[in-house]
Amino acid sequence: MAELKARLQADLTASIKNRETVRAGALRMTLAAITTEEVSGKAARELSDDEVLKVITREVKKRREAAEAFAGAGRAEQAELEQSESTVLEAYLPAQLDDAELSALVDAAVAEVAGQSGEQPGQRQMGQVMKLVNAKVAGRAEGGRVAAAVKAKLA
């Protein structure tokens, strides 16, 4: 079993025993999403820690979007719950890159693409640069943030 999934299950058990309803709810829904991911496709399989991280990242994003939607609709209590669940799940994600670190990774990827093609990359090479940066970022920055940094560098 993936180490991260086992940790999530152990933390769920502890939060149920301690009557931490928000934490238990967030972990329960995340584990359900992981199980759904495991049984999707032709054959059931065990997810690796990297795949579990992707599921957790997706769940955090869902919670943030839901919190914004509830806040926009004037449902502050529901928005607060979604934000709390998001905070619980963020603890399982690797530390996020700050702007300087992200910029350095983008610069390195642009230089690597420039070295391969022999010319300064432009918007046409954004896919190549994104591929290199995403491999190095590995869940430590949101995709939209990465894309914005790459777009700004190539512009």
Secondary structure, DSSP 8 states (H G I E B T S, - for coil): --HHHHHHHHHHHHHHHTT-HHHHHHHHHHHHHHHHHHHSSSS-----HHHHHHHHHHHHHHHHHHHHHHHHTT-HHHHHHHHHHHHHHHTTS-----HHHHHHHHHHHHHHHHHHHSS---GGGHHHHHHHHHHHHTTSS-HHHHHHHHHHHH-
